[in-house]
Amino acid sequence: MFSDLRRGTGAVIISSAGGAEYAYESNKLKNGIFTYVLINGIQTMAADTDKNSTISVTELKNYVIYEVSRITKGRQNPTVRRENVQ
């Protein structure tokens, strides 16, 4: 059903929260929790979990899902969908 994304086809969509959840904002972080975690994971390379100096889509997805859920104590859980554009 889906193409091999390593071959450059398709897209991965990471949304900030599930359909029945709220996407939380933070004045302290000056952003939404999802956006903060996404930017922080890339800028600090914290999402590079295998420490190979490259952040894969899977690493970023896993990092964002874990960190957003952790920070919000499970009240916000990002979702992921893969689309085939072929």
Buried (B, 14 or more C-beta within 10 A) or exposed (E): EEBEBEEEEBEEEBBBBEEEBEBBEEEEBEBBBBBBBBEBBBEEEBBBBEEEEEBBBBBBBBBBBBBBBEBBEEEBBBEBEBEEEE
